[in-house]
Amino acid sequence: MATTFQPACPHYRKCGGCQMQNLPYAEQLLWKQRLCDRLLRPYGKPMPILGMENPLHYRNKVQAAFGVNHKKQIISGVYQSSSHRIVPIDHCMIEDACADAIIVTIRSMLPSFKILPYQEDSGYGLLRHVLVKRGFTSGEVMVVLVTASPVFPSRNNFVKALRNAHPEITTILQNINPGHTSLVLGEQEKILYGPGYIEDTLCGCTFRISAKSFYQINPVQTEVLYRTAVSFAGLTGKETVVDAYCGIGTIGLIASRHAKSVIGVELNRDAVRDAISNARRMNIRNARFYPGDAGEFLCAMAEAGERADVVFLDPPRAGSSNAFLNALRTLLPNRIVYISCNPETLARDLAVLAKDPYRVTAIQPVDMFPFTHHVECVVLLSKADGFST
Ligand code: SAH
């Protein structure tokens, strides 16, 4: 039986972000290992999970909601799970400490600039959220001020004061989100300072990250994850590689150095733009990125009779689509490397994929999200002997 101990975080019960605070880290890993073992047993035995040496303050993307409490004080923090009540939090055990400090500074600046948090019920006020992203290797810091309206009184002075307090900030954006929505970011964006993006280096490649594009939130473990995925692909320099659900092109661009060519596909147009500019800046000429639905894209490739030797897929938590999985079985690459952030949808999708001519030849769980119940896995599917082309 697991030993319970007092959670280190005082917000544990209300916040709900870290479901495993009551377990020592070694036991969290054991829990995650058992979950993978149980869900993926039909396909093989998962290797021992790769955990972190220091599992604290790993989150390089921090988001805080702003509001007013019953004493009319301005608060910032996270929404209590499945509610719209803000749990005030200044310091978080898993978030980047510099990002947390910037959020506290912004909160303390609001009264003197006469800026009020946006209040959903009355529609009154301006500031909805603050998003901070920090490049782990570069140290570059992006601050996104999410406002309900484009009008931002004393904007220039606000930016100046924030930069004075935190000279480590390299870019500041205003994102306008006027809608009645639970989404943090709206469509419209204005650059208030700096280039409007940050850069970071992973596995020797430098990536441009914009406010809206997806970027893995645990840089230390992302390197572990990507190295595992690329080594599973067994690239020799001759392969045509597909990077599906590619985000800003990270996996494809890292793989491009060991492959003949890379084709990336991604739904989010901002991320595709980042992927293309990442390739250009790194002088990578054998990678192309396309906006669109991965399922439709792969179907079109299969119908056109195109070939791929290796397909990486890294879908969101909902997993892949039947259209994608069926197209994959028409395309018949030699290797499929499935990177999953949800072992349940992974198991569901493997039920479609792991049939002749494929079998699962390796399963590597990686702990990307210590203290939470999320589990990441990399699975290699290879063509069974006699089927290789
Ligand atoms: N491989 C990337 C991103 C993984 S996150 C990385 O490691 O950083 C999953 C990505 O899938 C997100 O960027 C999301 O925008 C994209 N996505 C979601 N649904 C999609 C779909 N139907 N087709 C293509 N991309 C999709």
Residues whose N, C-alpha, C, O or C-beta is under 5 A from the ligand:
A	BS01	SAH	F214 Y215 Q216 Y245 C246 G247 T250 V265 E266 L267 N268 G292 D293 A294 D314 P315 P316
